[in-house]
Amino acid sequence: MSVLPDLHLHYVQACQNLSQPENPFIARVLQEADKNDDISTKGITLKLAGNNHLVPVPRVTDGDLGVLVSVLGQAAFVTGLDLAYNVLTDAGAKTMATFLQENSALRYLNLMFNDIGTSGAELIAGALHRNESLVHLRMTGNKIGNQGGMFFASMLKINSTLEKLDLGDCDVGLQCLIAIAIALTQNKSLKAINLNRPLLSSQQEETTVHIARMLRSNFSLVELHLGKHEMKNFGVERLCEALYENSSLRYLDLSCNNITCDGVKFLGELLKRNHTLEILDLSANRIEDVGAIYLSEALLTWNRTLQALSIVSNNITGKGLVALAHTMQFNMQLSHIYIWGNKFDRSTCVEFSELIETGRLELGCTDVAPYKVDGKVFLAELSHGLAKHRYWAPRCAVVAPGAANASLGIVAVSEY
């Protein structure tokens, strides 16, 4: 049963009872929460992230977390907890694991970029064997390693509540990725997973083959991040073969790989027949003009499903960029396109300037903005992109739905 919203008072009392000094940052956040009129009816997320503050804040420690969870134990109106960019270790993970086993209200937990290792990952994954409330977990940037990732793979075989799991930048390896792919052939609840930047020693793309095999039988996964997998054209072909049979995946992230125009040819053919994909991220590959033209041909005549395309830093010149600009004049479904980091010529600047000035392409839906010098049009960079809110989000405001298509901005998974 939820107590009346008076989190700050309970926190002060808990600090005294546990002989733990007060953390002024936590105290201030709890005071702000107490002023929220909707706290007991709608639920709130406590934003205790240690970054993105104009004035540095004291980071949350393991001791601070022990006091905090003792306060939140009876506060069922707290449905989200953002502890990103703090200094939590495996000891803090043990505290959080106990809390997850006992708490039935928490739906969102962000632990990204703390100091949690393999043993901490084991404890948190173990707690999720029995937890039936948590919907979204972010472990991004904690160096849990391959073994830590294996514990999460085992958890996915048992847990039927979790919908979003972020294991990007966690140093997971080949064995872990294969185990997760196998687990997801049976798991029917997970809708989004981030597996960016694993540590792979093999060049044989075994992981991509297993992930492709999983996509043939998994019809619940909506969002998949495979950035920095050293994926080549062979891997892209395997994924495309699987996606002909998949009718659920809507967001595919293949950024920062080794994909060339030959790999994009397979994607172009897929887009002609696929009616599910809505977001495609090919940033930081090397598709060049030929690859851009493959995409433009598929999107011009065949595909009316894709809404967002990122081709940032792909060594594309005016020829390929102009082809995509022309495509946007006919394909009204394609609303977001990100092109910075390529080779702009005058025709590129003119074409995208016209798209923006006529209202066909909104400034919030691209990463370039036109300006003129001596009557000539140029393009400046805007800080937009598919990964805009992957590592940070404004503390004082909720990110608007669809903002830079951040993590299922187009296709929502769940409200927390």
Sequence and secondary structure as in RCSB ss.txt:
>XXXX:A:sequence
MSVLPDLHLHYVQACQNLSQPENPFIARVLQEADKNDDISTKGITLKLAGNNHLVPVPRVTDGDLGVLVSVLGQA
AFVTGLDLAYNVLTDAGAKTMATFLQENSALRYLNLMFNDIGTSGAELIAGALHRNESLVHLRMTGNKIGNQGGM
FFASMLKINSTLEKLDLGDCDVGLQCLIAIAIALTQNKSLKAINLNRPLLSSQQEETTVHIARMLRSNFSLVELH
LGKHEMKNFGVERLCEALYENSSLRYLDLSCNNITCDGVKFLGELLKRNHTLEILDLSANRIEDVGAIYLSEALL
TWNRTLQALSIVSNNITGKGLVALAHTMQFNMQLSHIYIWGNKFDRSTCVEFSELIETGRLELGCTDVAPYKVDG
KVFLAELSHGLAKHRYWAPRCAVVAPGAANASLGIVAVSEY
>XXXX:A:secstr
    S HHHHHHHHHHHTT    HHHHHHHHHHHT TTTTTT EEEE  SSS SS      HHHHHHHHHHHTT 
TTEEEEE  SS   HHHHHHHHHHHHH SS  EEE TTS   HHHHHHHHHHTTT  S  EEE TT   HHHHHH
HHHHHHTT SS  EEE TTS   HHHHHHHHHHTTT  S  EEE  S     SS HHHHHHHHHHHH  S  EEE
 TTS   HHHHHHHHHHHTS S   EEE  SS  BHHHHHHHHHHHHH S   EEE TTSB HHHHHHHHHHIII
II     EEE  SS   HHHHHHHHHHHHH TT  EEE TTS   HHHHHHHHHHHHTTSS GGGBSEEEEEETT
EEEEEE S  TTTTTS   SSS   TTGGG SSSSS     
